[in-house]
Amino acid sequence: FNSLDLDQKLQIFGNLPSKAREDLIAVVSRPGEIVRKISEEEMFFTIKDLGEENAQNLIALTTGRQLMYLLDIDLWTRNDLNVASIAKWFRILAGIGEDKILQLVQITDPELLCSILNRAIFVKLKFPDIDLTEQLDFLPPFTLDNSYFIDFKIPSIEDCVKEFLDCIFRHDSNYYMKLVQALTTGWLAEYEDTAYKWRSARLADHGFPNFEEAIDIYSLFNPALINITEKSPECFDNPEDLVDSRLLKYPAVILKGRNAFEKTLSGIQDDGLRDRINSEIAHVANKVMVADGKDAGSITELKNSLEKTSGYINLAIEDVAGRQQVGLLDIICSNHMEHLFRHGYTLIMQTQYKAKRFILEREGGVENLGLHLAPLLTGLLQKRPIFDPAGIDSGTKRDFQFLSDLQMIDKMMETADREDNWETL
């Protein structure tokens, strides 16, 4: 492995499961050159799939951008810092060592660092006009400079936080003094607000816009805008941005051939096309997570959002292929994944509109539609529609992903109409 060129190493690394990636990085020479070619999203998925506590070899080698992406997602729950995640990352960084602590300090904006420390410590400044020995009974027990005294809000990570503070103090005492001084002047909520704004700006580049922007992923799409003959360059990312593209394979790894789109994706041999589609799927899924209010730090929610994204895209390509007599790969090659996702959503909304009219023409609402049709329409009419075939084949609820899902509902409503008309006659 060590004798291979970098592209060959990356190809092997990219085809390995997460545990094997961690094991490989621990034993090869020059592992940093591999890690630098991994996208932030791919590194996040690998570490989350392993569990942070089991991925210390990878975390130790992360670049500043990769580490910042991890923390931007994992330290926050919506717009608030998560104390449990803060405690977890203090333990991880202290366990890796001084170099990783210093890297975090260097890449983190002061507002975020102050916000994190504020959740972990309480700082009190001694009175300058009173002898220190007279104040010791009233001051917290820990200090590095005999001026600022520190108490710990999370006892389970006290030693880790001490190591963190000591590392900053030894390498840049002036910066340390500015941090603790900021925490003694009374906590300013503006610091955390500023940190959140910086975080939002960074994540926007990875498909995590704010909620108001993310909700556009669920806007209707004109099917006339779907390309079926040739690639429309304005739909895709700037080609110059893809010249030095970094490893991003996890969408294709998660999407295991449940539908026609996933099977077509797995068969693509063109590396550039596959990388482009993986990147677009990842960004669409990130928007879906924001719009659905999901936890971006949960590997389960990430997988669910990717599968939902794939299902909606599959709806779109099945519809277009059936109407236009064009190959699935041609549709995928010629369109941005977000456009296909929105077209799939539009198909669901069209069926939902039919269902609303169908219900309005009947008395008693959905619950009186019978065992087979009621659960289907109940799921369809939710704010985030789901396919619930419980009354048909005892299947479990899931997101829509096949054109046959919608066709089944259409057919059952048509059948109910015919039966109603027959009874009237």
Sine and cosine of phi, psi and omega as CSV:
sin_phi,cos_phi,sin_psi,cos_psi,sin_omega,cos_omega
0.00,0.00,-0.68,0.74,-0.05,-1.00
-0.90,0.44,-0.39,0.92,-0.02,-1.00
-1.00,0.08,-0.15,0.99,-0.03,-1.00
-0.97,0.23,0.36,-0.93,0.11,-0.99
-0.98,0.21,0.19,-0.98,-0.15,-0.99
-0.88,0.47,-0.65,0.76,-0.01,-1.00
-0.88,0.47,-0.63,0.77,0.03,-1.00
-0.92,0.39,-0.64,0.76,0.04,-1.00
-0.88,0.47,-0.68,0.74,-0.01,-1.00
-0.92,0.40,-0.59,0.80,0.01,-1.00
-0.90,0.44,-0.68,0.73,0.02,-1.00
-0.92,0.40,-0.72,0.69,-0.02,-1.00
-0.86,0.51,-0.67,0.74,-0.05,-1.00
-0.92,0.40,-0.41,0.91,-0.02,-1.00
-1.00,-0.04,0.02,1.00,-0.02,-1.00
-1.00,-0.02,0.52,-0.85,0.17,-0.99
-0.93,0.36,0.23,-0.97,-0.14,-0.99
-0.85,0.52,-0.70,0.72,-0.02,-1.00
-0.89,0.46,-0.65,0.76,0.01,-1.00
-0.93,0.38,-0.54,0.84,0.07,-1.00
-0.89,0.46,-0.72,0.70,0.03,-1.00
-0.87,0.49,-0.69,0.72,-0.01,-1.00
-0.91,0.41,-0.65,0.76,-0.03,-1.00
-0.91,0.42,-0.72,0.70,-0.02,-1.00
-0.86,0.52,-0.49,0.87,-0.06,-1.00
-0.96,0.29,-0.32,0.95,-0.14,-0.99
-0.87,-0.49,-0.28,0.96,-0.07,-1.00
-0.99,0.14,0.34,-0.94,0.13,-0.99
-0.99,0.12,0.50,-0.87,-0.01,-1.00
0.77,0.64,0.80,0.60,0.00,-1.00
-0.91,0.41,-0.41,0.91,-0.03,-1.00
-0.87,0.49,-0.53,0.85,-0.02,-1.00
-0.93,0.36,-0.48,0.88,0.07,-1.00
-0.96,0.26,-0.73,0.68,-0.06,-1.00
-0.87,0.49,-0.61,0.80,-0.02,-1.00
-0.91,0.42,-0.34,0.94,-0.01,-1.00
-0.99,-0.11,0.15,0.99,0.02,-1.00
-0.99,-0.15,0.73,-0.69,0.01,-1.00
-0.92,0.39,0.38,-0.92,0.03,-1.00
-0.86,0.52,-0.66,0.75,-0.02,-1.00
-0.91,0.42,-0.66,0.75,-0.01,-1.00
-0.92,0.39,-0.65,0.76,0.03,-1.00
-0.90,0.43,-0.66,0.75,0.04,-1.00
-0.86,0.52,-0.74,0.67,-0.01,-1.00
-0.88,0.48,-0.71,0.71,-0.04,-1.00
-0.88,0.47,-0.73,0.69,-0.03,-1.00
-0.92,0.38,-0.66,0.75,0.02,-1.00
-0.92,0.38,-0.60,0.80,0.01,-1.00
-0.91,0.42,-0.60,0.80,0.05,-1.00
-0.97,0.23,-0.55,0.83,-0.23,-0.97
0.99,-0.10,0.79,-0.62,-0.13,-0.99
-0.82,0.58,-0.65,0.76,-0.04,-1.00
-0.91,0.41,-0.33,0.94,0.00,-1.00
-0.98,-0.19,0.12,0.99,-0.11,-0.99
-0.82,-0.58,0.55,0.83,-0.11,-0.99
-0.93,0.37,-0.47,0.88,0.07,-1.00
-0.88,0.47,-0.69,0.72,0.01,-1.00
-0.94,0.34,-0.70,0.72,-0.02,-1.00
-0.88,0.48,-0.62,0.78,-0.02,-1.00
-0.88,0.48,-0.48,0.88,-0.06,-1.00
-0.99,-0.15,-0.05,1.00,-0.06,-1.00
-0.86,0.51,0.58,-0.81,0.12,-0.99
-0.97,0.26,0.18,-0.98,0.03,-1.00
-0.86,0.52,-0.66,0.75,-0.01,-1.00
-0.92,0.40,-0.65,0.76,0.01,-1.00
-0.91,0.41,-0.69,0.72,0.00,-1.00
-0.91,0.41,-0.64,0.77,-0.01,-1.00
-0.91,0.41,-0.62,0.79,0.04,-1.00
-0.89,0.45,-0.70,0.72,0.05,-1.00
-0.84,0.55,-0.75,0.66,-0.06,-1.00
-0.95,0.33,-0.60,0.80,0.01,-1.00
-0.85,0.52,-0.60,0.80,0.00,-1.00
-0.99,0.11,-0.68,0.73,-0.22,-0.98
-0.99,0.12,-0.43,0.90,-0.07,-1.00
-0.99,0.13,-0.21,0.98,-0.12,-0.99
-0.89,-0.45,0.60,-0.80,0.24,-0.97
-0.89,-0.45,0.95,-0.30,-0.19,-0.98
0.83,0.56,-0.89,-0.45,-0.05,-1.00
-0.95,-0.33,0.41,0.91,-0.04,-1.00
-0.77,-0.63,0.63,-0.77,0.05,-1.00
-0.92,0.38,0.64,-0.77,-0.03,-1.00
-0.99,-0.15,0.91,-0.41,-0.08,-1.00
-0.89,0.45,-0.62,0.78,0.00,-1.00
-0.89,0.45,-0.64,0.77,0.03,-1.00
-0.93,0.36,-0.62,0.78,0.05,-1.00
-0.87,0.50,-0.72,0.69,0.02,-1.00
-0.88,0.48,-0.67,0.74,0.01,-1.00
-0.87,0.49,-0.70,0.72,-0.05,-1.00
-0.96,0.26,-0.48,0.88,0.15,-0.99
-0.88,0.48,-0.69,0.72,0.01,-1.00
-0.90,0.44,-0.68,0.73,-0.03,-1.00
-0.90,0.43,-0.74,0.67,-0.05,-1.00
-0.91,0.41,-0.65,0.76,0.04,-1.00
-0.90,0.43,-0.59,0.81,0.01,-1.00
-0.93,0.36,-0.54,0.84,0.02,-1.00
-0.97,0.26,-0.69,0.72,0.08,-1.00
0.77,-0.64,-0.03,-1.00,-0.16,-0.99
-0.88,0.48,-0.65,0.76,-0.05,-1.00
-0.87,0.49,-0.62,0.79,-0.02,-1.00
-0.95,0.30,-0.59,0.81,0.06,-1.00
-0.88,0.47,-0.70,0.71,-0.01,-1.00
-0.91,0.41,-0.61,0.79,0.04,-1.00
-0.88,0.48,-0.69,0.73,0.02,-1.00
-0.87,0.49,-0.70,0.72,-0.01,-1.00
-0.88,0.47,-0.60,0.80,-0.04,-1.00
-0.95,0.31,-0.58,0.81,-0.10,-1.00
-1.00,-0.03,-0.27,0.96,-0.12,-0.99
-1.00,-0.01,0.72,-0.70,0.07,-1.00
-0.93,0.38,0.55,-0.83,-0.08,-1.00
-0.83,0.56,-0.57,0.82,-0.01,-1.00
-0.89,0.46,-0.65,0.76,0.02,-1.00
-0.94,0.35,-0.68,0.74,-0.01,-1.00
-0.88,0.47,-0.68,0.73,0.06,-1.00
-0.89,0.46,-0.65,0.76,-0.02,-1.00
-0.91,0.42,-0.66,0.75,0.03,-1.00
-0.90,0.43,-0.74,0.67,-0.03,-1.00
-0.90,0.44,-0.57,0.82,0.00,-1.00
-0.89,0.46,-0.48,0.88,0.05,-1.00
-0.98,0.18,-0.26,0.96,-0.10,-1.00
-0.95,-0.32,-0.43,0.90,-0.09,-1.00
-0.68,-0.74,0.34,-0.94,0.15,-0.99
-0.85,-0.52,0.78,-0.62,-0.09,-1.00
-0.91,-0.42,0.71,-0.70,0.02,-1.00
-0.77,-0.64,0.75,-0.66,0.00,-1.00
-1.00,-0.01,0.72,-0.69,0.03,-1.00
-0.93,0.38,0.40,-0.92,0.08,-1.00
-0.97,0.22,0.84,-0.54,-0.09,-1.00
-0.92,0.38,-0.41,0.91,-0.09,-1.00
-1.00,-0.05,0.03,1.00,-0.02,-1.00
-0.88,-0.47,0.65,-0.76,0.00,-1.00
-0.85,0.52,0.69,-0.73,-0.09,-1.00
-0.86,0.52,-0.64,0.77,-0.04,-1.00
-0.88,0.47,-0.47,0.88,0.01,-1.00
-0.98,0.22,-0.29,0.96,-0.05,-1.00
-0.99,-0.17,-0.21,0.98,-0.15,-0.99
-0.86,0.51,-0.54,0.84,0.00,-1.00
-0.94,0.35,-0.29,0.96,-0.08,-1.00
-0.94,-0.35,-0.10,1.00,-0.03,-1.00
-0.98,-0.19,0.48,-0.88,0.11,-0.99
-0.85,0.52,0.38,-0.92,-0.16,-0.99
-0.98,0.20,-0.29,0.96,-0.14,-0.99
-0.95,-0.30,0.74,-0.67,0.09,-1.00
-0.48,-0.88,0.49,-0.87,0.07,-1.00
-0.94,-0.34,-0.25,0.97,-0.12,-0.99
-0.72,-0.69,0.05,1.00,-0.02,-1.00
0.89,0.46,0.29,0.96,0.09,-1.00
-0.85,-0.53,-0.72,0.70,-0.01,-1.00
-0.95,-0.30,0.83,-0.55,-0.05,-1.00
-0.93,-0.37,0.66,-0.76,-0.23,-0.97
-0.85,-0.53,0.73,-0.69,0.17,-0.98
-0.91,-0.41,0.38,-0.93,-0.16,-0.99
-0.91,-0.42,0.80,-0.60,-0.06,-1.00
-0.99,0.14,-0.37,0.93,-0.03,-1.00
-0.85,-0.52,1.00,-0.06,-0.10,-0.99
-0.83,0.56,-0.54,0.84,-0.09,-1.00
-0.92,0.39,-0.33,0.94,-0.01,-1.00
-0.88,-0.47,0.35,0.94,-0.05,-1.00
-0.83,0.55,-0.73,0.68,-0.02,-1.00
-0.90,0.44,-0.61,0.79,0.01,-1.00
-0.91,0.42,-0.68,0.74,0.00,-1.00
-0.92,0.39,-0.62,0.78,0.07,-1.00
-0.86,0.51,-0.70,0.72,0.02,-1.00
-0.89,0.46,-0.64,0.77,0.02,-1.00
-0.88,0.48,-0.76,0.65,-0.02,-1.00
-0.92,0.40,-0.66,0.75,0.00,-1.00
-0.88,0.47,-0.63,0.78,0.01,-1.00
-0.90,0.45,-0.71,0.70,0.03,-1.00
-0.89,0.46,-0.70,0.72,-0.06,-1.00
-0.89,0.47,-0.68,0.73,-0.05,-1.00
-0.94,0.34,-0.52,0.85,-0.08,-1.00
-1.00,-0.10,-0.41,0.91,0.03,-1.00
-0.38,-0.93,0.99,0.14,-0.08,-1.00
-0.90,0.44,-0.53,0.85,0.02,-1.00
-0.90,0.43,-0.67,0.75,0.02,-1.00
-0.92,0.40,-0.65,0.76,0.04,-1.00
-0.85,0.52,-0.70,0.72,-0.03,-1.00
-0.90,0.44,-0.58,0.81,0.03,-1.00
-0.92,0.39,-0.62,0.79,0.00,-1.00
-0.90,0.43,-0.78,0.63,-0.05,-1.00
-0.93,0.36,-0.52,0.85,0.06,-1.00
-0.90,0.43,-0.65,0.76,0.02,-1.00
-0.88,0.47,-0.55,0.84,-0.03,-1.00
-0.99,0.17,-0.27,0.96,0.02,-1.00
-1.00,-0.01,-0.31,0.95,-0.07,-1.00
-0.98,0.19,0.14,0.99,-0.06,-1.00
0.99,-0.12,0.79,-0.62,-0.09,-1.00
-0.91,0.42,0.78,-0.63,0.01,-1.00
-0.97,-0.23,0.89,-0.45,0.00,-1.00
-0.89,0.45,-0.39,0.92,0.00,-1.00
-0.88,0.48,-0.49,0.87,0.03,-1.00
-0.87,0.49,-0.75,0.66,-0.02,-1.00
-0.92,0.38,-0.60,0.80,0.06,-1.00
-0.88,0.47,-0.68,0.73,0.02,-1.00
-0.91,0.42,-0.68,0.73,0.02,-1.00
-0.87,0.49,-0.64,0.77,0.00,-1.00
-0.92,0.39,-0.61,0.80,0.03,-1.00
-0.91,0.42,-0.68,0.73,0.05,-1.00
-0.89,0.46,-0.67,0.74,0.01,-1.00
-0.88,0.47,-0.71,0.71,-0.01,-1.00
-0.88,0.48,-0.64,0.77,0.00,-1.00
-0.90,0.43,-0.65,0.76,0.01,-1.00
-0.92,0.39,-0.69,0.72,-0.06,-1.00
-0.95,0.30,-0.39,0.92,0.03,-1.00
-0.86,0.51,-0.50,0.86,0.02,-1.00
-0.94,0.33,-0.23,0.97,-0.02,-1.00
-0.93,-0.37,0.34,0.94,0.05,-1.00
1.00,0.05,0.29,0.96,0.05,-1.00
-0.93,-0.36,0.97,0.26,0.05,-1.00
-0.97,0.24,0.07,-1.00,0.11,-0.99
-0.94,0.35,0.18,-0.98,-0.13,-0.99
-0.87,0.50,-0.65,0.76,-0.05,-1.00
-0.88,0.48,-0.57,0.82,0.03,-1.00
-0.99,0.15,-0.62,0.78,-0.05,-1.00
-0.90,0.44,-0.53,0.85,-0.07,-1.00
-0.90,0.43,-0.30,0.95,0.05,-1.00
-0.90,0.44,-0.30,0.95,0.03,-1.00
-0.89,0.46,-0.38,0.93,0.04,-1.00
-0.98,-0.22,0.62,0.78,0.10,-1.00
-0.98,-0.21,0.48,-0.88,-0.06,-1.00
-0.92,0.39,0.47,-0.88,-0.08,-1.00
-0.78,-0.63,0.70,-0.71,0.01,-1.00
-0.97,0.23,0.90,-0.44,-0.05,-1.00
-0.89,0.47,-0.33,0.95,0.04,-1.00
-0.92,0.40,-0.30,0.95,-0.01,-1.00
-1.00,0.08,-0.08,1.00,0.07,-1.00
-0.96,0.28,0.81,-0.59,0.00,-1.00
-0.99,0.12,0.69,-0.72,0.01,-1.00
-0.79,-0.61,-0.02,1.00,-0.07,-1.00
-0.87,-0.49,-0.69,0.72,-0.06,-1.00
-0.53,-0.85,0.34,-0.94,-0.03,-1.00
-0.93,0.38,0.68,-0.74,0.08,-1.00
-0.97,-0.25,0.98,-0.21,-0.16,-0.99
-0.83,0.56,-0.54,0.84,-0.06,-1.00
-0.93,0.37,-0.24,0.97,0.00,-1.00
-0.97,0.24,-0.36,0.93,-0.20,-0.98
-0.95,-0.32,0.17,-0.98,0.05,-1.00
-0.89,0.45,0.38,-0.92,0.04,-1.00
-0.86,0.52,0.83,-0.56,-0.01,-1.00
-0.82,0.57,-0.51,0.86,0.01,-1.00
-0.90,0.44,-0.46,0.89,0.01,-1.00
-0.96,0.29,-0.31,0.95,-0.06,-1.00
-0.99,-0.14,-0.07,1.00,-0.04,-1.00
-0.88,0.48,-0.71,0.70,-0.02,-1.00
-0.96,-0.29,0.70,0.71,-0.07,-1.00
-0.91,0.42,0.56,-0.83,-0.01,-1.00
-0.95,-0.32,0.32,-0.95,-0.13,-0.99
-0.83,0.56,0.83,-0.56,0.07,-1.00
-0.53,-0.85,0.99,-0.14,-0.10,-1.00
-0.84,-0.55,-0.16,0.99,-0.20,-0.98
-0.88,0.47,-0.52,0.86,0.04,-1.00
-0.86,0.51,-0.70,0.71,0.00,-1.00
-0.93,0.37,-0.49,0.87,0.03,-1.00
-0.93,0.36,-0.66,0.76,-0.04,-1.00
-0.96,0.28,-0.63,0.78,-0.08,-1.00
-0.99,0.12,0.99,-0.17,-0.26,-0.97
-0.99,-0.15,0.54,0.84,0.10,-0.99
0.99,0.12,0.54,0.84,0.03,-1.00
-0.95,0.30,-0.44,0.90,-0.09,-1.00
-0.63,-0.78,0.01,-1.00,-0.09,-1.00
-0.89,0.45,-0.62,0.79,0.01,-1.00
-0.89,0.46,-0.73,0.69,-0.04,-1.00
-0.91,0.40,-0.61,0.79,0.05,-1.00
-0.92,0.40,-0.63,0.77,0.04,-1.00
-0.92,0.40,-0.67,0.74,0.01,-1.00
-0.87,0.49,-0.68,0.73,-0.03,-1.00
-0.92,0.38,-0.36,0.93,-0.02,-1.00
-1.00,-0.06,-0.02,1.00,-0.02,-1.00
-0.95,0.31,0.80,-0.60,-0.02,-1.00
-0.99,-0.14,-0.36,0.93,-0.02,-1.00
-0.96,0.28,0.92,-0.40,-0.07,-1.00
-0.87,0.48,-0.68,0.74,-0.03,-1.00
-0.90,0.44,-0.68,0.73,0.02,-1.00
-0.91,0.41,-0.69,0.73,0.00,-1.00
-0.89,0.45,-0.66,0.75,0.02,-1.00
-0.91,0.42,-0.65,0.76,0.01,-1.00
-0.89,0.45,-0.70,0.71,-0.02,-1.00
-0.92,0.40,-0.69,0.73,0.04,-1.00
-0.84,0.54,-0.69,0.73,-0.01,-1.00
-0.90,0.43,-0.68,0.73,-0.01,-1.00
-0.92,0.39,-0.65,0.76,0.03,-1.00
-0.88,0.47,-0.69,0.72,-0.02,-1.00
-0.87,0.50,-0.69,0.72,-0.03,-1.00
-0.93,0.36,-0.62,0.78,0.05,-1.00
-0.91,0.42,-0.70,0.72,0.00,-1.00
-0.88,0.47,-0.59,0.80,0.05,-1.00
-0.90,0.44,-0.66,0.75,0.05,-1.00
-0.90,0.44,-0.64,0.77,0.01,-1.00
-0.88,0.47,-0.66,0.75,0.02,-1.00
-0.88,0.48,-0.68,0.74,0.01,-1.00
-0.91,0.42,-0.73,0.68,-0.05,-1.00
-0.90,0.43,-0.53,0.85,-0.01,-1.00
-1.00,0.02,-0.03,1.00,0.00,-1.00
0.93,0.36,0.54,0.84,-0.02,-1.00
-1.00,0.03,0.30,-0.96,0.02,-1.00
-0.99,0.14,0.94,-0.35,-0.05,-1.00
-0.92,0.39,-0.32,0.95,0.00,-1.00
-1.00,0.07,-0.02,1.00,-0.03,-1.00
-1.00,-0.09,0.83,-0.56,0.01,-1.00
-0.91,0.42,-0.52,0.85,0.04,-1.00
-0.92,0.40,-0.71,0.70,0.02,-1.00
-0.91,0.42,-0.60,0.80,0.05,-1.00
-0.88,0.48,-0.72,0.69,0.00,-1.00
-0.90,0.43,-0.68,0.74,0.01,-1.00
-0.88,0.47,-0.65,0.76,-0.01,-1.00
-0.93,0.37,-0.61,0.80,0.07,-1.00
-0.90,0.43,-0.67,0.74,0.00,-1.00
-0.92,0.39,-0.60,0.80,0.07,-1.00
-0.91,0.42,-0.70,0.72,0.04,-1.00
-0.85,0.53,-0.72,0.69,0.02,-1.00
-0.87,0.49,-0.66,0.75,-0.02,-1.00
-0.88,0.47,-0.70,0.72,0.00,-1.00
-0.92,0.39,-0.63,0.78,0.05,-1.00
-0.90,0.44,-0.63,0.77,0.01,-1.00
-0.90,0.44,-0.64,0.77,0.09,-1.00
-0.81,0.58,-0.71,0.70,-0.06,-1.00
-0.90,0.44,-0.74,0.67,-0.09,-1.00
-0.95,0.31,-0.53,0.85,0.09,-1.00
-0.90,0.43,-0.64,0.77,-0.01,-1.00
-0.92,0.40,-0.75,0.66,-0.05,-1.00
-0.91,0.41,-0.69,0.73,-0.01,-1.00
-0.89,0.46,-0.61,0.79,0.00,-1.00
-0.94,0.34,-0.57,0.82,-0.05,-1.00
-1.00,0.08,-0.56,0.83,-0.15,-0.99
-0.96,-0.26,-0.10,1.00,-0.03,-1.00
0.81,0.59,0.81,0.59,0.01,-1.00
-0.78,-0.62,0.47,-0.88,-0.06,-1.00
-0.93,0.36,0.50,-0.87,-0.01,-1.00
-0.88,0.47,-0.67,0.74,-0.02,-1.00
-0.89,0.45,-0.61,0.80,0.03,-1.00
-0.89,0.46,-0.64,0.77,0.02,-1.00
-0.91,0.42,-0.69,0.73,-0.02,-1.00
-0.91,0.42,-0.67,0.74,-0.02,-1.00
-0.91,0.42,-0.51,0.86,-0.20,-0.98
-0.99,-0.14,0.01,1.00,-0.09,-1.00
-0.67,-0.74,0.51,-0.86,0.11,-0.99
-0.96,0.27,0.61,-0.79,-0.06,-1.00
-0.89,0.46,-0.51,0.86,0.02,-1.00
-0.91,0.41,-0.61,0.79,0.03,-1.00
-0.91,0.42,-0.66,0.75,0.02,-1.00
-0.92,0.38,-0.65,0.76,0.05,-1.00
-0.85,0.53,-0.74,0.67,-0.04,-1.00
-0.92,0.40,-0.54,0.84,0.07,-1.00
-0.92,0.40,-0.67,0.75,0.07,-1.00
-0.87,0.49,-0.67,0.74,0.04,-1.00
-0.90,0.44,-0.63,0.78,0.01,-1.00
-0.89,0.46,-0.63,0.78,0.06,-1.00
-0.87,0.49,-0.65,0.76,0.03,-1.00
-0.91,0.43,-0.67,0.75,-0.02,-1.00
-0.91,0.40,-0.55,0.83,0.05,-1.00
-0.90,0.44,-0.68,0.74,0.05,-1.00
-0.92,0.38,-0.60,0.80,0.04,-1.00
-0.89,0.46,-0.64,0.77,0.03,-1.00
-0.88,0.47,-0.69,0.73,0.05,-1.00
-0.87,0.49,-0.65,0.76,-0.02,-1.00
-0.91,0.41,-0.63,0.78,0.02,-1.00
-0.90,0.44,-0.67,0.74,0.04,-1.00
-0.91,0.41,-0.63,0.78,0.01,-1.00
-0.86,0.50,-0.68,0.73,-0.03,-1.00
-0.94,0.34,-0.62,0.78,-0.02,-1.00
-0.88,0.47,-0.46,0.89,-0.03,-1.00
-0.99,0.13,0.01,1.00,-0.05,-1.00
-0.82,-0.58,0.41,-0.91,0.02,-1.00
-1.00,-0.05,0.56,-0.83,0.13,-0.99
0.99,-0.11,-0.17,0.99,0.06,-1.00
0.98,0.19,-0.16,-0.99,-0.12,-0.99
-0.88,0.48,-0.62,0.78,-0.13,-0.99
-0.89,0.45,-0.30,0.95,-0.01,-1.00
-0.99,-0.15,0.24,0.97,-0.06,-1.00
-1.00,0.03,-0.09,1.00,0.03,-1.00
0.97,-0.22,0.31,-0.95,-0.11,-0.99
-0.87,0.50,-0.62,0.79,-0.10,-1.00
-0.98,0.20,-0.71,0.70,-0.14,-0.99
-1.00,0.08,-0.53,0.85,-0.10,-0.99
-0.85,0.53,-0.77,0.64,-0.01,-1.00
-0.91,0.42,-0.56,0.83,0.03,-1.00
-0.89,0.46,-0.72,0.69,-0.03,-1.00
-0.96,0.27,-0.54,0.84,0.06,-1.00
-0.87,0.49,-0.71,0.71,0.05,-1.00
-0.92,0.40,-0.66,0.75,-0.02,-1.00
-0.89,0.46,-0.58,0.81,-0.12,-0.99
-1.00,0.06,0.02,1.00,0.06,-1.00
-0.93,0.37,0.34,-0.94,0.01,-1.00
-0.85,0.53,-0.66,0.75,0.15,-0.99
-0.92,-0.39,1.00,-0.09,-0.17,-0.98
-0.84,0.54,0.58,-0.81,0.10,-0.99
-0.75,-0.66,0.38,-0.93,0.03,-1.00
-0.99,-0.16,0.88,-0.47,-0.07,-1.00
-0.84,-0.54,1.00,-0.06,-0.04,-1.00
-1.00,0.00,0.40,0.92,-0.10,-0.99
-0.81,0.59,-0.61,0.79,-0.04,-1.00
-0.98,0.20,-0.17,0.98,-0.06,-1.00
-0.99,-0.14,-0.84,0.54,-0.10,-1.00
-0.70,-0.71,0.36,0.93,-0.01,-1.00
0.87,0.49,0.42,0.91,0.04,-1.00
-0.96,0.30,0.25,-0.97,-0.02,-1.00
-1.00,-0.02,0.39,-0.92,0.03,-1.00
-0.92,0.40,0.59,-0.81,0.04,-1.00
-0.36,-0.93,0.15,-0.99,0.10,-1.00
-0.96,0.29,0.45,-0.89,0.08,-1.00
-0.90,0.43,0.66,-0.75,0.07,-1.00
-0.54,-0.84,-0.24,0.97,0.01,-1.00
-0.87,-0.49,0.58,-0.82,0.07,-1.00
-0.88,0.48,-0.49,0.87,0.02,-1.00
-0.91,0.42,-0.43,0.90,0.08,-1.00
-0.86,0.51,-0.74,0.67,-0.02,-1.00
-0.95,0.30,-0.61,0.79,0.00,-1.00
-0.90,0.43,-0.58,0.82,0.05,-1.00
-0.88,0.48,-0.71,0.70,-0.01,-1.00
-0.91,0.41,-0.70,0.72,0.04,-1.00
-0.84,0.54,-0.71,0.70,-0.05,-1.00
-0.90,0.44,-0.66,0.75,-0.02,-1.00
-0.93,0.36,-0.57,0.82,0.07,-1.00
-0.93,0.37,-0.63,0.77,0.04,-1.00
-0.90,0.44,-0.65,0.76,0.03,-1.00
-0.89,0.45,-0.68,0.73,0.02,-1.00
-0.89,0.46,-0.61,0.80,0.05,-1.00
-0.89,0.45,-0.70,0.71,-0.01,-1.00
-0.89,0.45,-0.65,0.76,0.01,-1.00
-0.91,0.41,-0.64,0.77,0.03,-1.00
-0.90,0.45,-0.70,0.72,-0.01,-1.00
-0.90,0.44,-0.61,0.79,0.01,-1.00
-0.91,0.41,-0.66,0.75,0.01,-1.00
-0.90,0.43,-0.61,0.79,0.01,-1.00
-0.89,0.46,-0.69,0.72,0.01,-1.00
-0.90,0.43,0.00,0.00,0.00,0.00
